[in-house]
Amino acid sequence: MISALFEGPESADSVSEATQLLRDGLDHITERRERAVIVTAIGAWGQDTSDLLSDPDPAIQGCAALADACAENPRATDEILRALRARATVDEWFSEPLPYTEGPARHALLAAAIERATFEELLPAALAMVPLCSNLTAAHDWGPLLGAAFPCGYAECDGPTQLRHEYLSALVERDAVWRFGHLTASWLRDVGLPTDRDAVKALLRSAN
């Protein structure tokens, strides 16, 4: 059954039928990954998964929250942010990426969170992930988060500057972020920040 999920149904009627079929079988499946593939497939087909936000398995809750149909659901956003704050647990959910998602579950959750939440709401999750950030993860975590922190550029953004500086300060202290800086300089330039670590530290000192 799982292999059939990699190709979506061809019509609205078949989507409805396939969704109901999978939902009928979901309660009888115990293996986490198999259940997660079903839930992400249902969500990818544009179906509502909000009822699955109450699933007893936090991994299934997270997968349900990713559905586009839950994009405007505050409970789904809260679930995503909660999962990201417990980032070590999220990394243990699945050994390989799920179908219909790009990369590890943590990256998929973060991409959804950036689309749905304010930076003030994102900050606790962003700080929780700093210990996992490096020059190799820029495209999936701290780079997009910097964009969310400074959507108008460092010098132009209004609002909760202290919160943005709190995140930037945490990144400055993370050595792995600054290795081989030529690989990550574009992320800093895109938000109007210096590409040199010491220059960013000086900027933060001058802002205090």
Summary of the structure (lengths in Angstrom):
residues: 208
radius of gyration: 19.2
end to end distance: 57.8
largest distance: 60.7
contacts: 629
relative contact order: 0.08
helix: 65%
strand: 0%
